């Protein structure tokens, strides 16, 4: 299982930007999900998405290469 995660502050900013929800509603959506620590504990692989898109793309390539080599 692959979990893609980011800091809650970044998650909140991105959700507000994408949905234009008020911060309180966006936080309610985030809090309705499984806690990040629990998601991470279930993961076989973790990708951090705190940075810019090129960093995420590089991590995705590394993970894809890992899967293809098996």
C-alpha positions, 0 to 999 in steps of 0.5 A: 500500500502506498500512502501519499501524505503531506503536513496538515497545514499544507493539506488544509491550504490545498483543500481550501484553494481547490474547493474554496471552502471556508477553513472550518469546513475544510478542517471538518473534511480533514478530520473526518478522514482516518488520522494520518498517523494511522494511514502511515502505520498501514503503508508499505511505502510513504511518499511525502508531498510537502514540496513542489510538483517536481519533487513529487514526480521524482518520488513517483519515478523512484517508486515506479522503478522499485515496483518494476524491478520486482 
